[in-house]
Amino acid sequence: MKVTVLSLSALSFSFAQSNDGICASAKWVSDAVTVAGNHGNGSELNQVNPNYLYVNYRDGSIFITDWWFDRVVKWEDRASSGQVVAGGKGRGNASDQLGGPVGIRVDADETLTICDGQNRRVQRWKKGASNGETILTNTSCRGIALDNKGALYVVDWVQFRVVKWQASMAEVVAGGNGEGAGLNQLKNPIGLFLDENQALYVVDRS
């Protein structure tokens, strides 16, 4: 498996511009560039089994959750192999283990917040730490985000909802009205994105 990226190929001379600083009529190149993996499936550090990933726009590094080998692997920009930064000690629920990690968020200081799927918990790993800290339990987390005030948003795919956690207080901010296709419902939420205006985008697979 591999991770690929598409780059901008051209910008038109237009004054139309979106809030993200990219020209509204910008075009991407048609061919992608492989930035991680491309050496088949496996547990070697030049291989990837990507489930979710987080791109650190500050330095171009990529953090990949590897569900099959219960670890998070960091790939530096233009690196030929990655480095394990969380887990990698076999599947389990000890503080130095992960069990089927999925969604991930990385802070500016490279603190990792990880949806530990099979263990139904959210783990926080400081940079360079050999153990994680459990910050949430009993959650079927798939996707995760943090806002500019430190609140944590968790996609709970079993309960069909997104929950906002702040100072140990929980608030349902999307779904939570049973499984369904109604505008106040979710059916199989697996990911989310929080933009700079704190608008929440939820990937509802079904």
C-alpha positions in Angstrom: 0.0 0.0 0.0 1.0 3.6 -0.3 0.1 7.2 0.3 -0.1 9.6 -2.6 -0.5 13.3 -3.0 -1.7 15.6 -5.8 -0.1 19.0 -6.2 -1.3 22.3 -7.7 -0.4 22.6 -11.3 -1.6 26.1 -12.1 -3.4 29.2 -10.8 -5.5 31.3 -13.1 -5.5 35.1 -13.1 -8.7 35.4 -11.1 -9.5 37.5 -8.1 -11.9 34.8 -6.8 -10.3 33.2 -3.8 -11.6 31.0 -1.0 -10.9 31.4 2.7 -8.1 28.8 2.6 -5.9 31.0 0.4 -6.2 28.8 -2.7 -7.5 30.4 -5.8 -11.1 29.2 -6.6 -10.1 28.2 -10.1 -6.9 26.4 -9.1 -6.1 23.1 -10.9 -4.3 20.1 -9.6 -1.9 17.9 -11.6 -3.4 14.7 -13.0 -0.6 12.4 -11.7 0.0 11.8 -8.0 3.3 11.5 -6.2 3.9 8.6 -3.7 5.0 10.1 -0.4 4.9 7.0 1.8 5.1 3.2 1.2 4.7 1.6 -2.2 6.5 -1.5 -1.0 3.5 -3.8 -0.5 1.7 -4.7 2.7 3.7 -5.6 5.8 5.2 -4.5 9.1 8.5 -3.1 7.8 9.0 0.6 8.3 9.2 1.2 4.5 5.7 -0.3 4.2 2.3 1.3 5.1 -1.1 -0.1 5.9 -2.9 3.2 6.1 -6.3 3.5 7.7 -6.4 7.2 8.7 -3.7 9.9 8.4 -2.8 13.4 9.5 -0.7 15.7 7.5 1.4 18.2 9.6 1.4 21.2 7.3 4.1 22.9 9.4 6.9 20.5 8.1 5.1 18.2 5.6 5.4 15.1 7.9 2.6 12.5 7.8 1.2 10.5 10.7 -0.4 7.2 9.6 -2.6 4.9 11.8 -1.8 1.3 11.0 -4.8 -0.8 12.0 -3.2 -4.1 11.1 0.0 -3.6 13.1 -1.5 -1.5 16.0 0.7 1.5 15.7 1.1 5.0 14.5 4.0 5.6 12.0 5.4 9.1 11.3 6.9 9.7 7.8 9.1 12.8 7.5 8.9 14.8 4.3 10.7 12.9 1.5 11.7 10.0 3.8 12.2 6.5 2.5 10.8 4.9 5.7 8.8 5.8 8.7 9.3 5.6 12.5 6.9 4.2 15.1 5.7 7.0 17.4 2.9 5.2 19.2 2.1 1.5 19.8 3.8 -1.2 17.8 4.0 -3.5 20.8 1.3 -5.9 19.5 -2.5 -5.6 19.9 -3.5 -5.0 23.5 -4.9 -2.5 26.0 -1.8 -1.7 28.0 -0.6 1.9 28.1 2.1 1.1 25.6 -0.2 -0.7 23.2 -2.9 0.1 20.7 -5.7 -2.1 19.4 -6.8 -1.2 15.9 -6.1 2.6 15.8 -8.1 4.6 13.4 -8.6 8.4 13.6 -5.8 10.7 14.7 -5.1 14.3 15.4 -1.6 15.9 15.9 -1.0 19.1 17.9 1.6 21.7 17.2 3.9 20.0 19.8 3.3 16.6 18.1 1.1 15.3 20.9 -1.0 12.6 19.3 -4.7 12.1 20.1 -5.7 8.6 18.8 -9.0 6.8 18.4 -8.0 3.3 19.7 -10.8 1.5 17.9 -10.8 -2.1 19.3 -10.1 -0.8 22.9 -13.0 1.7 22.7 -10.9 4.5 24.1 -9.1 7.7 23.1 -5.3 7.8 23.8 -3.1 10.8 24.1 0.7 10.3 23.5 3.2 13.0 24.1 6.1 13.4 21.7 8.8 10.8 22.4 6.7 9.0 25.0 6.7 5.2 25.2 3.2 5.1 26.8 -0.1 6.8 26.2 -2.7 8.2 28.5 -6.3 7.2 28.3 -8.5 10.4 28.1 -11.8 8.8 27.1 -13.3 5.3 27.5 -16.4 3.5 26.3 -16.5 5.3 22.9 -16.6 3.7 19.5 -14.4 6.4 18.1 -13.6 6.6 14.4 -12.7 10.2 13.7 -11.4 13.0 15.9 -10.8 16.7 15.8 -9.7 19.5 18.2 -11.0 23.1 18.1 -9.0 26.3 18.9 -10.2 26.2 22.5 -9.0 22.6 23.1 -12.4 20.9 22.9 -12.3 17.4 21.5 -14.8 16.2 18.9 -15.3 12.4 18.6 -17.2 10.5 15.9 -19.0 7.6 17.7 -20.1 5.4 14.8 -22.0 2.9 16.9 -24.2 5.7 18.5 -24.5 7.5 15.2 -23.3 10.8 16.6 -20.5 13.3 17.1 -19.8 14.3 20.7 -17.9 17.4 21.8 -15.9 16.9 25.0 -14.6 19.9 27.0 -13.6 19.9 30.7 -15.2 16.5 31.2 -18.5 17.7 29.9 -20.1 16.0 26.9 -22.4 17.5 24.3 -23.9 15.9 21.2 -23.3 18.3 18.3 -24.3 16.1 15.3 -26.7 13.1 15.1 -27.7 11.3 18.2 -31.2 10.8 16.9 -30.9 7.2 16.0 -29.6 5.6 12.8 -31.0 7.2 9.6 -30.8 9.5 6.6 -32.7 12.4 8.1 -30.9 15.8 8.3 -30.7 15.4 12.1 -29.4 11.8 11.9 -26.2 9.9 11.0 -26.0 6.4 9.7 -22.4 5.3 9.6 -20.1 8.3 10.6 -16.5 7.5 10.1 -14.6 10.8 10.0 -14.9 14.6 10.5 -13.1 17.8 9.8 -13.3 21.1 11.7 -12.4 24.2 9.6 -11.0 27.5 10.8 -14.5 28.9 11.3 -15.3 25.9 13.6 -17.7 24.5 11.0 -17.9 20.7 11.4 -17.9 18.4 8.3 -18.9 14.7 9.0 -18.2 11.8 6.7 -21.4 9.7 6.9 -20.5 6.6 4.8 -23.9 5.1 4.5 
